Amino acid sequence: MTQQQYLQMLIAQGEHRQQDFKYKVQNAIKLAKSVSAFANSEGGRLLIGVRDDGHISGVRSEEEIYMMHAAAYKYCLPESDISFSTFHVEGRNVVIATIPPAAQKPIFAIDEKNNKHAYIRIKDENIIASPIHLEMWKQEQQPRSMMEYTEKTKHLLALIDEKPNLTLNKIVRLSKINRYTVISTLARLIRYNVLEYKYVGEQFTFTIK
């Protein structure tokens, strides 16, 4: 398979959970959001020099790689792994930046005001991670243990079973359980494949599997 065939194969896939197109790189801070989202999910790649419609516009590879390095190393905390491949097709350069899933999550992106946010990838969007995700990643760094089905856990499961697709705030309000306890319990239930979450209308909702 030639470079052109390989690149066209990737472009034909369109943008999805593990692939994003960038016409050009202008802002390393904005790029850091994509790096964070891919690193905190299943990894992914940025095709730089490709428009949203799949048209190859091309870039100056040295400048794009410099900006991506800044996004991954200067504006991500901790630094994210990243690798680059440059393809010369139709007289133009396309840079593919590949971001593997982070071994230890989360990877935060630092914004213009020096605030940090962790992102995840949902379909073809970079979404700010919820408190549940942050707690899941925290729990993943701890030794795995048996889950205790406390009265609060049973109460939460009964509530979600009766009223599926509730948001975190509604679960806290209806259950009348401490917010941190709800977050910790939901995170553990998701990790143990008892619950699942969906992203609907710019909100995360929870339901029993």
N, C-alpha and C positions, 0 to 999 in steps of 0.2 A: 504493500500500500504506500503510495507516494504521500509526501507532506500535504499536497493539495487535497487528495482524497480523504486523508485522515481529518483534516480541518473541516472539510465540507460535511463529513459524517457528524462531527461534533455540532456544527452549526445547524444541521438538519434536526437535531434533537430539540432545538430551541432553548429557552431559559427554563430551568426547573430547579428542584431542591438542591442539586449539586452542580449547577452551572449558571453563570451569569455573563451577560455581554456588557462590555464597556466600550463606548465609542472612542473615548480618550480619557486620560487620567489628568485631573486638574487639582484635586484636593485629597491629600493623603489622609486627612482626618475622616472624610466621608468614606474613603476606601477601607479604613479600619473597621467600620461597621460590617462590611462584607467579610473581611478576614475573621472577625469575631464570630459572626453567624456561622460560617463554614466550620471553623475550628470547634465550636460548641455543638455542632450537629454531626453529620457523618462525613465531613470534609467536602471539598468541592473545588471548582476551578473557575477562574475569571478569564474570559477571552477578551483581551484588550486590543482594540482596533477593529471591533465588529459592532455594527449598529444593532439596535433592537430588532430591526427587520431582517437581520442576518447578512446584510451587505457588508463586505470587507472594505473598510475605510483606510486601514493601515495606521501605524504609529511609528515614532522614532523609538526603537526598542530600548536604547540606553536610558532615555528620560523616564519611560514607563517603569522600567525595572527599578530605577532609583526611587521613584515615588512609591512603588509597592513595598520596597524595603523599608521606607519610612513608615508606611501604614502598619506593617507587621512588627517592626522592631521599636519604633519611637512612639507610636500611638496605640499600641496594644499592650496590656498588662495582665499577666506576664507576656513576654514576647511569644509570638506564634511562629511555628515552623512554616516555611514557604519555599517553593522552588520554581524555577522559570525555564520555559522553552520558547525559543523564537522560531517562527515559521515564516519563510519568504514565499508568498503566493501572489500571483497576478501582479508582480512588481511591487508588492507592499509587504510590510512586516506586521505580523500578528504575534503578540506575546501571550502565552498561556501561563498564568500564575496558578500553581496548584497548592492548596492548603489542606493538609491532612487533619483528621480529627485530633483534638488535643488529648494527650494522655491524662492530663489533670485539668478538669474544667472547674470554673469558667475562665475564658479569656475575655477580658474587658476591653472595650474601645474607649479611648479618651477623647472627649469633645473639645470644642473651642474654649469652653469655660473651665477646662481641666476636670470636669465631672466624668465619672466612668460608668458605663453601662455594658452589661453582657447582652449579646444578641443570639438568637437562634434562627435557623432557616426553616421557613414554612412555605412550601411550594416554591414560588420564585420571589419571595419577599424576605427581607431581614426584619425580624420582629424582636422588640425588647423582651428579654427573658422575664418570666413571672417570678414572684417569690417562691413558688413551688419548684421551679427549675433550679433556682439557687440552692434551695434546701436539698433537692435530689442530688446535686453535685457534691454538696457537703457530706451527705450520707454515704455516697459512693467511695469516699476516701476513708471510711471507717470499716472495720471488720464486719462482714455480713453475719447477721444473727437471726434467730427465729423471731417472728413478729408476734407480739402479744395482742390478742383481741380483747382490749379493755372495754369497759362500758362506754367510754367516749368513742372508741373506734366503732363499736356496734351502733351507737347512736348516729354517727356520721354516715355509716353505710345505709342505715335504714332511711335516713333523710334523703340521701342521693338516689336511693332506689325508688322512693316515693316521688321525688321531684328531680328527675334527671336533667342534665345540662344546666345546672346552677353555676354561677360564678363564685369565685372565692369569697367575695364580700357578702353575697347572699347566704352562702353556707355558714359563715361566721355569725351573721345576724340571726338566722333561723335556728341554728344549733345552740346558740348562747354559750359557746365554748371559746376559751381564750384563742385569739388569732394565731399566735405562734403554735399552739397545740394543734390547731386545724391544719396549718401549713405543714408541720412535721408529719402528721398522720397521713394527709393526702399524698405527700411526697413518697412516703414509705409504701402506701397502697398502690401507687403507680409503679414503683420499682418492683413490687411483687406481683405485678400483672393482675391486680384486683380491679383497679380503676384505669380509665384512660381519659385523656383530655383532648379537646377540640378547640380550634381557633375560629370563632364565628363572630362576625360583626365587631372586629377589633377587640374581642375579649376571649379569655380562656374559660371554657366550661368543662364540667367534669361529669362523668357517667360511669356506671358499673359495666365492666366488660361482659 
